[in-house]
C-alpha cells in the first residue's frame, strides 16, 4: 500500500470511528483489539516484517468484512435500489 492510500484509509477509519453509533462495528472492535494487543506486547518490534504482513492481511480482511456489512445494511435500508444490489453481487464475486 502506498503512503497516500494509507493516509486516506487511516482518515476514513478515524472519521468512521467518530461518527459511527454502532458499538458492535467491526472497525471499532478491531481497533480495540489491535490497541490491546500492542499494549500487551509493549510495542515490541520483533519480526517487524512478518508482523506488518499479518497486520496488512488483517486490515484487508477487516475492510472486506466492513464493506460487506455496509452493503448489507444499505440493502436492508433501501431494498428497492437495484444498483446497490448489483454492486453487492459484484462485490461478492470478487
MOPAC internal coordinates of N, CA, C and O (Angstrom, degrees):
PM7 1SCF
backbone

  N    0.0000 0     0.00 0     0.00 0    0    0    0
  C    1.4446 1     0.00 0     0.00 0    1    0    0
  C    1.5253 1   107.68 1     0.00 0    2    1    0
  O    1.2310 1   120.70 1   -48.50 1    3    2    1
  N    1.3215 1   116.26 1   131.50 1    3    2    1
  C    1.4601 1   118.84 1   179.59 1    5    3    2
  C    1.5327 1   110.71 1   -78.96 1    6    5    3
  O    1.2310 1   121.09 1   -11.05 1    7    6    5
  N    1.2945 1   115.53 1   168.95 1    7    6    5
  C    1.4688 1   122.15 1  -173.25 1    9    7    6
  C    1.5344 1   111.87 1   -62.15 1   10    9    7
  O    1.2310 1   120.44 1   136.69 1   11   10    9
  N    1.3338 1   116.76 1   -43.31 1   11   10    9
  C    1.4607 1   120.66 1  -178.61 1   13   11   10
  C    1.5301 1   111.10 1   -62.87 1   14   13   11
  O    1.2310 1   120.24 1   137.12 1   15   14   13
  N    1.3269 1   117.16 1   -42.88 1   15   14   13
  C    1.4666 1   121.24 1   178.26 1   17   15   14
  C    1.5202 1   110.87 1   -63.80 1   18   17   15
  O    1.2310 1   120.40 1   139.64 1   19   18   17
  N    1.3178 1   116.83 1   -40.36 1   19   18   17
  C    1.4592 1   120.87 1   179.41 1   21   19   18
  C    1.5285 1   110.81 1   -63.56 1   22   21   19
  O    1.2310 1   120.35 1   139.50 1   23   22   21
  N    1.3308 1   116.94 1   -40.50 1   23   22   21
  C    1.4656 1   120.66 1   178.79 1   25   23   22
  C    1.5247 1   110.85 1   -66.30 1   26   25   23
  O    1.2310 1   120.23 1   136.00 1   27   26   25
  N    1.3316 1   117.17 1   -44.00 1   27   26   25
  C    1.4566 1   120.85 1   178.46 1   29   27   26
  C    1.5271 1   111.28 1   -62.47 1   30   29   27
  O    1.2310 1   120.64 1   137.39 1   31   30   29
  N    1.3145 1   116.39 1   -42.61 1   31   30   29
  C    1.4506 1   121.09 1   179.96 1   33   31   30
  C    1.5236 1   111.31 1   -64.39 1   34   33   31
  O    1.2310 1   120.59 1   135.74 1   35   34   33
  N    1.3168 1   116.47 1   -44.26 1   35   34   33
  C    1.4574 1   121.07 1   178.50 1   37   35   34
  C    1.5342 1   110.64 1   -61.98 1   38   37   35
  O    1.2310 1   120.62 1   139.45 1   39   38   37
  N    1.3263 1   116.42 1   -40.55 1   39   38   37
  C    1.4613 1   120.75 1   177.72 1   41   39   38
  C    1.5162 1   111.91 1   -64.30 1   42   41   39
  O    1.2310 1   120.56 1   138.72 1   43   42   41
  N    1.3345 1   116.53 1   -41.28 1   43   42   41
  C    1.4611 1   120.50 1   177.97 1   45   43   42
  C    1.5211 1   111.21 1   -62.05 1   46   45   43
  O    1.2310 1   120.66 1   133.49 1   47   46   45
  N    1.3261 1   116.35 1   -46.51 1   47   46   45
  C    1.4642 1   120.53 1  -178.89 1   49   47   46
  C    1.5238 1   110.28 1   -63.11 1   50   49   47
  O    1.2310 1   119.79 1   136.02 1   51   50   49
  N    1.3260 1   118.01 1   -43.98 1   51   50   49
  C    1.4636 1   120.80 1   179.15 1   53   51   50
  C    1.5198 1   111.64 1   -63.99 1   54   53   51
  O    1.2310 1   120.03 1   137.09 1   55   54   53
  N    1.3377 1   117.54 1   -42.91 1   55   54   53
  C    1.4584 1   120.85 1   178.37 1   57   55   54
  C    1.5227 1   110.76 1   -63.25 1   58   57   55
  O    1.2310 1   120.89 1   135.72 1   59   58   57
  N    1.3180 1   115.91 1   -44.28 1   59   58   57
  C    1.4592 1   119.83 1  -179.95 1   61   59   58
  C    1.5274 1   110.69 1   -62.90 1   62   61   59
  O    1.2310 1   120.63 1   139.60 1   63   62   61
  N    1.3112 1   116.40 1   -40.40 1   63   62   61
  C    1.4592 1   120.28 1   179.79 1   65   63   62
  C    1.5288 1   111.00 1   -60.96 1   66   65   63
  O    1.2310 1   120.29 1   142.52 1   67   66   65
  N    1.3218 1   117.05 1   -37.48 1   67   66   65
  C    1.4654 1   120.48 1  -179.46 1   69   67   66
  C    1.5223 1   112.40 1   -74.02 1   70   69   67
  O    1.2310 1   119.68 1   149.09 1   71   70   69
  N    1.3276 1   118.22 1   -30.91 1   71   70   69
  C    1.4594 1   120.75 1  -172.27 1   73   71   70
  C    1.5259 1   114.23 1  -102.63 1   74   73   71
  O    1.2310 1   119.39 1   162.12 1   75   74   73
  N    1.3216 1   118.78 1   -17.88 1   75   74   73
  C    1.4607 1   121.58 1  -176.19 1   77   75   74
  C    1.5294 1   110.12 1   -75.86 1   78   77   75
  O    1.2310 1   120.76 1   -47.69 1   79   78   77
  N    1.3299 1   116.16 1   132.31 1   79   78   77
  C    1.4583 1   120.72 1   179.59 1   81   79   78
  C    1.5286 1   112.17 1   -99.04 1   82   81   79
  O    1.2310 1   120.32 1   174.86 1   83   82   81
  N    1.3097 1   117.00 1    -5.14 1   83   82   81
  C    1.4683 1   122.43 1  -178.51 1   85   83   82
  C    1.5272 1   109.95 1   -82.28 1   86   85   83
  O    1.2310 1   120.32 1   -66.40 1   87   86   85
  N    1.3369 1   117.00 1   113.60 1   87   86   85
  C    1.4647 1   120.81 1   179.48 1   89   87   86
  C    1.5194 1   112.52 1   -70.23 1   90   89   87
  O    1.2310 1   120.01 1   159.83 1   91   90   89
  N    1.3300 1   117.59 1   -20.17 1   91   90   89
  C    1.4585 1   122.09 1   179.70 1   93   91   90
  C    1.5259 1   111.73 1   -95.98 1   94   93   91
  O    1.2310 1   120.50 1  -162.07 1   95   94   93
  N    1.3009 1   116.65 1    17.93 1   95   94   93
  C    1.4673 1   122.05 1   179.82 1   97   95   94
  C    1.5282 1   109.59 1   -62.97 1   98   97   95
  O    1.2310 1   120.68 1   -46.55 1   99   98   97
  N    1.3090 1   116.30 1   133.45 1   99   98   97
  C    1.4645 1   120.10 1  -176.55 1  101   99   98
  C    1.5253 1   111.96 1   -64.23 1  102  101   99
  O    1.2310 1   119.68 1   148.87 1  103  102  101
  N    1.3205 1   118.22 1   -31.13 1  103  102  101
  C    1.4596 1   119.81 1   178.03 1  105  103  102
  C    1.5234 1   111.57 1   -67.78 1  106  105  103
  O    1.2310 1   120.54 1   139.24 1  107  106  105
  N    1.3341 1   116.58 1   -40.76 1  107  106  105
  C    1.4645 1   120.01 1   178.96 1  109  107  106
  C    1.5270 1   110.58 1   -67.31 1  110  109  107
  O    1.2310 1   120.37 1   137.30 1  111  110  109
  N    1.3095 1   116.90 1   -42.70 1  111  110  109
  C    1.4677 1   121.12 1   179.34 1  113  111  110
  C    1.5208 1   110.12 1   -62.25 1  114  113  111
  O    1.2310 1   120.37 1   135.56 1  115  114  113
  N    1.3258 1   116.89 1   -44.44 1  115  114  113
  C    1.4602 1   121.10 1   179.82 1  117  115  114
  C    1.5232 1   110.71 1   -62.47 1  118  117  115
  O    1.2310 1   120.43 1   135.38 1  119  118  117
  N    1.3198 1   116.79 1   -44.62 1  119  118  117
  C    1.4544 1   120.23 1  -177.83 1  121  119  118
  C    1.5285 1   110.65 1   -63.33 1  122  121  119
  O    1.2310 1   120.30 1   137.28 1  123  122  121
  N    1.3469 1   117.03 1   -42.72 1  123  122  121
  C    1.4663 1   120.29 1   177.77 1  125  123  122
  C    1.5273 1   110.32 1   -61.72 1  126  125  123
  O    1.2310 1   120.67 1   135.45 1  127  126  125
  N    1.3269 1   116.32 1   -44.55 1  127  126  125
  C    1.4640 1   121.08 1   179.88 1  129  127  126
  C    1.5244 1   110.69 1   -62.22 1  130  129  127
  O    1.2310 1   120.83 1   134.30 1  131  130  129
  N    1.3155 1   116.01 1   -45.70 1  131  130  129
  C    1.4644 1   120.79 1  -178.03 1  133  131  130
  C    1.5263 1   110.89 1   -65.07 1  134  133  131
  O    1.2310 1   120.12 1   139.78 1  135  134  133
  N    1.3285 1   117.37 1   -40.22 1  135  134  133
  C    1.4616 1   120.20 1   179.05 1  137  135  134
  C    1.5245 1   110.76 1   -66.06 1  138  137  135
  O    1.2310 1   119.95 1   137.58 1  139  138  137
  N    1.3328 1   117.69 1   -42.42 1  139  138  137
  C    1.4626 1   120.98 1   177.57 1  141  139  138
  C    1.5207 1   111.22 1   -62.50 1  142  141  139
  O    1.2310 1   120.65 1   140.06 1  143  142  141
  N    1.3198 1   116.36 1   -39.94 1  143  142  141
  C    1.4588 1   121.46 1  -179.30 1  145  143  142
  C    1.5265 1   110.99 1   -65.26 1  146  145  143
  O    1.2310 1   120.14 1   138.88 1  147  146  145
  N    1.3467 1   117.34 1   -41.12 1  147  146  145
  C    1.4577 1   119.52 1  -179.15 1  149  147  146
  C    1.5203 1   110.96 1   -72.11 1  150  149  147
  O    1.2310 1   119.77 1   148.02 1  151  150  149
  N    1.3308 1   118.04 1   -31.98 1  151  150  149
  C    1.4606 1   120.81 1   176.95 1  153  151  150
  C    1.5259 1   109.97 1   -68.22 1  154  153  151
  O    1.2310 1   120.46 1   138.07 1  155  154  153
  N    1.3384 1   116.73 1   -41.93 1  155  154  153
  C    1.4627 1   120.91 1  -179.69 1  157  155  154
  C    1.5188 1   111.45 1   -65.69 1  158  157  155
  O    1.2310 1   120.05 1   143.76 1  159  158  157
  N    1.3181 1   117.50 1   -36.24 1  159  158  157
  C    1.4653 1   119.81 1  -179.75 1  161  159  158
  C    1.5198 1   111.52 1   -81.92 1  162  161  159
  O    1.2310 1   120.42 1   171.77 1  163  162  161
  N    1.3237 1   116.80 1    -8.23 1  163  162  161
  C    1.4516 1   120.41 1   179.04 1  165  163  162
  C    1.5042 1   113.45 1    68.33 1  166  165  163
  O    1.2310 1   120.48 1  -154.34 1  167  166  165
  N    1.3342 1   116.69 1    25.66 1  167  166  165
  C    1.4575 1   120.15 1   179.93 1  169  167  166
  C    1.5125 1   112.95 1    70.08 1  170  169  167
  O    1.2310 1   119.62 1  -159.66 1  171  170  169
  N    1.3139 1   118.33 1    20.34 1  171  170  169
  C    1.4541 1   123.34 1  -179.19 1  173  171  170
  C    1.5210 1   110.34 1   -62.66 1  174  173  171
  O    1.2310 1   120.52 1   -47.38 1  175  174  173
  N    1.3237 1   116.61 1   132.62 1  175  174  173
  C    1.4609 1   121.21 1  -176.35 1  177  175  174
  C    1.5266 1   112.68 1  -104.09 1  178  177  175
  O    1.2310 1   119.41 1  -161.88 1  179  178  177
  N    1.3328 1   118.73 1    18.12 1  179  178  177
  C    1.4629 1   120.68 1   178.55 1  181  179  178
  C    1.5197 1   109.61 1   -61.73 1  182  181  179
  O    1.2310 1   121.02 1   -43.36 1  183  182  181
  N    1.3048 1   115.65 1   136.64 1  183  182  181
  C    1.4647 1   119.73 1   179.94 1  185  183  182
  C    1.5160 1   110.87 1    63.26 1  186  185  183
  O    1.2310 1   120.46 1  -138.51 1  187  186  185
  N    1.3216 1   116.73 1    41.49 1  187  186  185
  C    1.4580 1   122.45 1  -173.29 1  189  187  186
  C    1.5126 1   113.94 1   -54.94 1  190  189  187
  O    1.2310 1   120.23 1   139.33 1  191  190  189
  N    1.3280 1   117.16 1   -40.67 1  191  190  189
  C    1.4615 1   120.12 1  -177.84 1  193  191  190
  C    1.5215 1   110.03 1   -69.10 1  194  193  191
  O    1.2310 1   119.96 1   134.76 1  195  194  193
  N    1.3231 1   117.69 1   -45.24 1  195  194  193
  C    1.4654 1   119.08 1  -179.55 1  197  195  194
  C    1.5307 1   110.57 1   -68.52 1  198  197  195
  O    1.2310 1   120.09 1   144.98 1  199  198  197
  N    1.3374 1   117.44 1   -35.02 1  199  198  197
  C    1.4668 1   119.85 1   175.74 1  201  199  198
  C    1.5159 1   110.04 1   -64.50 1  202  201  199
  O    1.2310 1   119.96 1   140.05 1  203  202  201
  N    1.3214 1   117.67 1   -39.95 1  203  202  201
  C    1.4609 1   121.62 1  -179.82 1  205  203  202
  C    1.5244 1   110.50 1   -65.18 1  206  205  203
  O    1.2310 1   120.49 1   138.42 1  207  206  205
  N    1.3325 1   116.66 1   -41.58 1  207  206  205
  C    1.4725 1   120.09 1   177.61 1  209  207  206
  C    1.5196 1   110.58 1   -63.25 1  210  209  207
  O    1.2310 1   120.65 1   137.23 1  211  210  209
  N    1.3359 1   116.35 1   -42.77 1  211  210  209
  C    1.4565 1   120.71 1   178.22 1  213  211  210
  C    1.5170 1   110.52 1   -62.51 1  214  213  211
  O    1.2310 1   120.31 1   136.79 1  215  214  213
  N    1.3180 1   117.02 1   -43.21 1  215  214  213
  C    1.4580 1   121.65 1   178.91 1  217  215  214
  C    1.5203 1   111.10 1   -63.47 1  218  217  215
  O    1.2310 1   119.99 1   138.94 1  219  218  217
  N    1.3282 1   117.62 1   -41.06 1  219  218  217
  C    1.4650 1   121.16 1   177.70 1  221  219  218
  C    1.5244 1   110.64 1   -63.41 1  222  221  219
  O    1.2310 1   119.86 1   137.05 1  223  222  221
  N    1.3428 1   117.87 1   -42.95 1  223  222  221
  C    1.4594 1   121.23 1   178.13 1  225  223  222
  C    1.5215 1   110.86 1   -63.17 1  226  225  223
  O    1.2310 1   120.52 1   136.74 1  227  226  225
  N    1.3432 1   116.62 1   -43.26 1  227  226  225
  C    1.4623 1   120.60 1   177.99 1  229  227  226
  C    1.5210 1   110.46 1   -62.91 1  230  229  227
  O    1.2310 1   120.50 1   138.12 1  231  230  229
  N    1.3216 1   116.66 1   -41.88 1  231  230  229
  C    1.4663 1   121.04 1   179.98 1  233  231  230
  C    1.5248 1   110.69 1   -63.89 1  234  233  231
  O    1.2310 1   120.58 1   137.91 1  235  234  233
  N    1.3289 1   116.50 1   -42.09 1  235  234  233
  C    1.4646 1   119.71 1   179.12 1  237  235  234
  C    1.5208 1   111.23 1   -63.82 1  238  237  235
  O    1.2310 1   120.07 1   134.81 1  239  238  237
  N    1.3180 1   117.47 1   -45.19 1  239  238  237
  C    1.4599 1   119.16 1   179.67 1  241  239  238
  C    1.5229 1   110.90 1   -67.36 1  242  241  239
  O    1.2310 1   120.37 1   145.77 1  243  242  241
  N    1.3269 1   116.90 1   -34.23 1  243  242  241
  C    1.4590 1   120.67 1   176.42 1  245  243  242
  C    1.5234 1   110.51 1   -62.50 1  246  245  243
  O    1.2310 1   120.35 1   133.83 1  247  246  245
  N    1.3268 1   116.93 1   -46.17 1  247  246  245
  C    1.4546 1   120.09 1  -179.42 1  249  247  246
  C    1.5291 1   111.78 1   -65.90 1  250  249  247
  O    1.2310 1   120.24 1   141.86 1  251  250  249
  N    1.3138 1   117.14 1   -38.14 1  251  250  249
  C    1.4631 1   119.79 1   176.62 1  253  251  250
  C    1.5230 1   110.80 1   -64.11 1  254  253  251
  O    1.2310 1   120.59 1   136.33 1  255  254  253
  N    1.3206 1   116.48 1   -43.67 1  255  254  253
  C    1.4582 1   120.91 1   178.43 1  257  255  254
  C    1.5248 1   110.55 1   -63.77 1  258  257  255
  O    1.2310 1   120.46 1   136.75 1  259  258  257
  N    1.3277 1   116.74 1   -43.25 1  259  258  257
  C    1.4586 1   121.14 1   179.64 1  261  259  258
  C    1.5267 1   110.48 1   -62.45 1  262  261  259
  O    1.2310 1   120.23 1   135.95 1  263  262  261
  N    1.3276 1   117.17 1   -44.05 1  263  262  261
  C    1.4630 1   121.15 1   179.29 1  265  263  262
  C    1.5151 1   111.07 1   -62.33 1  266  265  263
  O    1.2310 1   120.40 1   137.46 1  267  266  265
  N    1.3241 1   116.83 1   -42.54 1  267  266  265
  C    1.4650 1   120.80 1   179.05 1  269  267  266
  C    1.5258 1   110.50 1   -61.33 1  270  269  267
  O    1.2310 1   120.40 1   133.29 1  271  270  269
  N    1.3267 1   116.85 1   -46.71 1  271  270  269
  C    1.4686 1   119.86 1   179.85 1  273  271  270
  C    1.5244 1   111.84 1   -65.06 1  274  273  271
  O    1.2310 1   120.68 1   141.99 1  275  274  273
  N    1.3267 1   116.30 1   -38.01 1  275  274  273
  C    1.4586 1   120.15 1   178.72 1  277  275  274
  C    1.5250 1   110.88 1   -64.10 1  278  277  275
  O    1.2310 1   120.27 1   136.30 1  279  278  277
  N    1.3234 1   117.09 1   -43.70 1  279  278  277
  C    1.4630 1   120.68 1   178.16 1  281  279  278
  C    1.5288 1   111.05 1   -64.67 1  282  281  279
  O    1.2310 1   120.06 1   137.32 1  283  282  281
  N    1.3312 1   117.48 1   -42.68 1  283  282  281
  C    1.4585 1   120.66 1   179.26 1  285  283  282
  C    1.5301 1   111.26 1   -62.65 1  286  285  283
  O    1.2310 1   120.80 1   136.70 1  287  286  285
  N    1.3244 1   116.07 1   -43.30 1  287  286  285
  C    1.4660 1   120.56 1   178.87 1  289  287  286
  C    1.5317 1   110.51 1   -64.05 1  290  289  287
  O    1.2310 1   120.65 1   141.12 1  291  290  289
  N    1.3189 1   116.36 1   -38.88 1  291  290  289
  C    1.4674 1   120.95 1   179.44 1  293  291  290
  C    1.5209 1   111.50 1   -66.75 1  294  293  291
  O    1.2310 1   120.52 1   140.96 1  295  294  293
  N    1.3211 1   116.62 1   -39.04 1  295  294  293
  C    1.4691 1   120.24 1   178.90 1  297  295  294
  C    1.5276 1   110.17 1   -66.65 1  298  297  295
  O    1.2310 1   120.15 1   141.70 1  299  298  297
  N    1.3344 1   117.31 1   -38.30 1  299  298  297
  C    1.4698 1   119.73 1   176.54 1  301  299  298
  C    1.5286 1   110.73 1   -64.06 1  302  301  299
  O    1.2310 1   120.99 1   143.53 1  303  302  301
  N    1.3192 1   115.72 1   -36.47 1  303  302  301
  C    1.4684 1   119.84 1  -178.30 1  305  303  302
  C    1.5275 1   111.90 1   -76.94 1  306  305  303
  O    1.2310 1   120.11 1   144.36 1  307  306  305
  N    1.3284 1   117.40 1   -35.64 1  307  306  305
  C    1.4660 1   122.59 1  -178.84 1  309  307  306
  C    1.5319 1   109.73 1  -125.19 1  310  309  307
  O    1.2310 1   119.66 1  -109.17 1  311  310  309
  N    1.3305 1   118.25 1    70.83 1  311  310  309
  C    1.4712 1   120.78 1  -173.42 1  313  311  310
  C    1.5293 1   115.07 1   -65.78 1  314  313  311
  O    1.2310 1   119.62 1   160.89 1  315  314  313
  N    1.3245 1   118.32 1   -19.11 1  315  314  313
  C    1.4647 1   120.21 1  -177.93 1  317  315  314
  C    1.5292 1   113.05 1   -95.57 1  318  317  315
  O    1.2310 1   120.07 1  -178.48 1  319  318  317
  N    1.3224 1   117.47 1     1.52 1  319  318  317
  C    1.4614 1   121.63 1  -178.39 1  321  319  318
  C    1.5245 1   109.15 1   -85.39 1  322  321  319
  O    1.2310 1   121.07 1   -83.88 1  323  322  321
  N    1.3214 1   115.56 1    96.12 1  323  322  321
  C    1.4646 1   122.74 1  -173.12 1  325  323  322
  C    1.5275 1   112.59 1   -63.57 1  326  325  323
  O    1.2310 1   119.98 1   139.77 1  327  326  325
  N    1.3107 1   117.65 1   -40.23 1  327  326  325
  C    1.4633 1   120.38 1  -178.29 1  329  327  326
  C    1.5344 1   110.96 1   -60.85 1  330  329  327
  O    1.2310 1   120.40 1   145.22 1  331  330  329
  N    1.2956 1   116.84 1   -34.78 1  331  330  329
  C    1.4596 1   121.18 1   177.36 1  333  331  330
  C    1.5313 1   110.81 1   -64.86 1  334  333  331
  O    1.2310 1   120.55 1   139.28 1  335  334  333
  N    1.3192 1   116.55 1   -40.72 1  335  334  333
  C    1.4651 1   120.64 1   177.79 1  337  335  334
  C    1.5302 1   111.11 1   -66.22 1  338  337  335
  O    1.2310 1   120.50 1   141.41 1  339  338  337
  N    1.3125 1   116.66 1   -38.59 1  339  338  337
  C    1.4683 1   120.71 1   178.07 1  341  339  338
  C    1.5267 1   109.86 1   -66.17 1  342  341  339
  O    1.2310 1   120.55 1   137.88 1  343  342  341
  N    1.3227 1   116.56 1   -42.12 1  343  342  341
  C    1.4689 1   120.99 1   177.85 1  345  343  342
  C    1.5186 1   110.41 1   -60.71 1  346  345  343
  O    1.2310 1   120.25 1   138.06 1  347  346  345
  N    1.3135 1   117.12 1   -41.94 1  347  346  345
  C    1.4626 1   121.93 1   178.91 1  349  347  346
  C    1.5269 1   109.97 1   -64.24 1  350  349  347
  O    1.2310 1   120.09 1   137.81 1  351  350  349
  N    1.3046 1   117.44 1   -42.19 1  351  350  349
  C    1.4700 1   121.45 1   178.06 1  353  351  350
  C    1.5308 1   111.15 1   -61.04 1  354  353  351
  O    1.2310 1   120.58 1   135.93 1  355  354  353
  N    1.3158 1   116.50 1   -44.07 1  355  354  353
  C    1.4634 1   120.47 1   178.05 1  357  355  354
  C    1.5215 1   111.02 1   -64.76 1  358  357  355
  O    1.2310 1   120.41 1   141.08 1  359  358  357
  N    1.3064 1   116.83 1   -38.92 1  359  358  357
  C    1.4622 1   121.55 1   177.46 1  361  359  358
  C    1.5293 1   110.10 1   -60.51 1  362  361  359
  O    1.2310 1   120.17 1   136.71 1  363  362  361
  N    1.3215 1   117.27 1   -43.29 1  363  362  361
  C    1.4635 1   120.45 1  -179.51 1  365  363  362
  C    1.5279 1   111.87 1   -67.61 1  366  365  363
  O    1.2310 1   120.02 1   149.21 1  367  366  365
  N    1.3224 1   117.57 1   -30.79 1  367  366  365
  C    1.4667 1   120.65 1   179.19 1  369  367  366
  C    1.5189 1   111.62 1   -70.82 1  370  369  367
  O    1.2310 1   120.34 1   147.31 1  371  370  369
  N    1.3237 1   116.96 1   -32.69 1  371  370  369
  C    1.4618 1   120.68 1   180.00 1  373  371  370
  C    1.4817 1   108.54 1   -78.33 1  374  373  371
  O    1.2310 1   120.10 1   180.00 1  375  374  373

